[in-house]
Amino acid sequence: MAVNLNITDTVKEILTKHPETKDNDEYLILKVWVKQNPNLKTALFIDFARSFKSGKFANTESIRRSRAQLQKEYPELRGNAYEQRMEKQSKIKEQLKNNF
């Protein structure tokens, strides 16, 4: 991979500095890519597309998986969606117990 950044460290830093990325993988991915290429903010889309296709940016799935692993290990990096999912999960488990 052409990227020199350690993705897990980069994702952890972004999740810590930008809480809004905790629940939004697309925003997290954009933040990672901007960190990898600070000039991206002013680059034309075609330049971005060429760079993306040539492998100059981290794989989106690697970013997403790093976020998931970090949020599993570090609860403070979890967003509001995690709490909501756990609440729903508890309710569904209780309903299943009561039905069987």
C-alpha positions, 0 to 999 in steps of 0.5 A, spaced: 500 500 500 502 506 498 500 510 504 505 511 509 500 513 515 498 507 520 491 507 519 489 505 526 493 511 529 490 515 524 483 513 526 484 513 533 486 520 533 481 523 528 475 519 533 478 523 539 479 530 535 472 529 531 467 526 535 462 527 529 466 521 526 464 516 531 457 515 528 459 517 520 464 512 517 463 517 510 466 523 514 471 519 518 474 516 511 474 523 508 478 526 514 483 520 514 484 522 506 485 529 508 490 527 513 493 523 508 493 529 503 492 536 506 492 539 499 486 535 498 481 540 500 483 544 494 484 539 489 480 538 483 475 532 483 479 529 477 485 529 481 482 526 487 479 520 482 486 519 479 490 519 486 484 514 489 485 510 483 492 509 483 492 507 491 494 513 494 489 513 499 487 508 505 482 503 503 475 505 506 474 498 509 481 498 513 478 505 515 472 502 517 474 496 521 480 500 524 474 504 527 470 498 529 476 495 533 478 501 536 471 503 539 471 495 541 477 497 545 476 504 547 469 505 549 470 513 550 471 513 542 464 510 541 459 515 538 451 515 540 449 510 535 453 505 539 449 506 545 442 506 541 444 499 538 446 496 545 439 499 548 435 496 542 439 489 543 437 489 550 430 490 548 430 485 543 434 479 547 428 480 553 423 480 548 426 473 545 427 470 552 419 472 553 417 469 547 421 462 548 
